[in-house]
Amino acid sequence: MIRVEVVYAVRDASDVVSVQLPGGSTVRDALAASGMAARHPDIGLGALGVYGRRVSAETRLADGDRVEIYRELLIDPKERRRERAGKRRR
């Protein structure tokens, strides 16, 4: 058995769940066991990572891994910086 954490962060909070899985389990297995999709119906599972490194849902996990569910960006970071710089110039 391996123990992994599944994390989903929203604007003002984060949801962290520890799950135990059989050896050889994947990111997809951890997501299903965590119940994140049921608690956060608007969750998008397109962008996933393990300790900040992008991975696919079929990536095998090791004991102690931290699976991260990334939210979609509302605005491109470069565009946001341009907007802030434009406001400062005025």
KAGI-V711599 format. One record per pair of residues at least 12 apart in sequence whose C-alpha atoms are under 7 Angstrom apart, sorted by sequence separation. I is the first residue (numbers start at 0). GAP is how many residues later the second one is. D is the distance in Angstrom with one decimal. If there is no record, write none. Layout:
i=[I & I]
gap=[GAP & GAP]
d=[D & D]
This chain:
i=[4 & 5 & 4 & 3 & 4 & 18 & 2 & 3 & 18 & 49 & 50 & 2 & 3 & 49 & 50 & 2 & 16 & 49 & 1 & 2 & 48 & 49 & 0 & 1 & 48 & 0 & 1 & 47 & 48 & 0 & 1 & 47 & 0 & 46 & 47 & 46 & 44 & 5 & 43 & 5 & 27 & 26 & 27 & 25 & 26 & 25 & 26 & 25 & 26 & 25 & 26 & 24 & 25 & 23 & 24 & 23 & 26 & 3 & 1 & 2 & 3 & 4 & 5 & 6 & 7 & 1 & 2 & 3 & 4 & 5 & 6 & 7 & 3 & 4 & 5 & 6 & 7]
gap=[12 & 12 & 13 & 14 & 14 & 14 & 15 & 15 & 15 & 15 & 15 & 16 & 16 & 16 & 16 & 17 & 17 & 17 & 18 & 18 & 18 & 18 & 19 & 19 & 19 & 20 & 20 & 20 & 20 & 21 & 21 & 21 & 22 & 22 & 22 & 23 & 24 & 25 & 27 & 28 & 29 & 30 & 30 & 31 & 31 & 32 & 32 & 33 & 33 & 34 & 34 & 35 & 35 & 36 & 36 & 37 & 40 & 59 & 60 & 60 & 60 & 60 & 60 & 60 & 60 & 61 & 61 & 61 & 61 & 61 & 61 & 61 & 62 & 62 & 62 & 62 & 62]
d=[5.5 & 6.3 & 4.4 & 5.7 & 6.3 & 6.7 & 6.8 & 5.6 & 6.4 & 6.6 & 5.7 & 5.7 & 6.5 & 5.4 & 6.8 & 4.5 & 6.1 & 4.7 & 5.6 & 6.3 & 5.8 & 5.9 & 6.4 & 5.3 & 5.0 & 5.5 & 6.1 & 5.7 & 6.6 & 4.5 & 5.8 & 4.9 & 5.3 & 6.3 & 5.9 & 5.3 & 6.6 & 7.0 & 6.7 & 6.7 & 4.9 & 4.9 & 6.3 & 6.7 & 6.0 & 5.4 & 5.7 & 5.3 & 6.5 & 4.2 & 6.5 & 5.7 & 5.5 & 5.9 & 5.9 & 6.6 & 7.0 & 6.2 & 6.7 & 5.3 & 5.1 & 6.5 & 5.9 & 6.1 & 6.2 & 4.5 & 5.7 & 5.0 & 4.7 & 4.7 & 4.9 & 5.1 & 5.8 & 6.0 & 6.0 & 6.2 & 7.0]
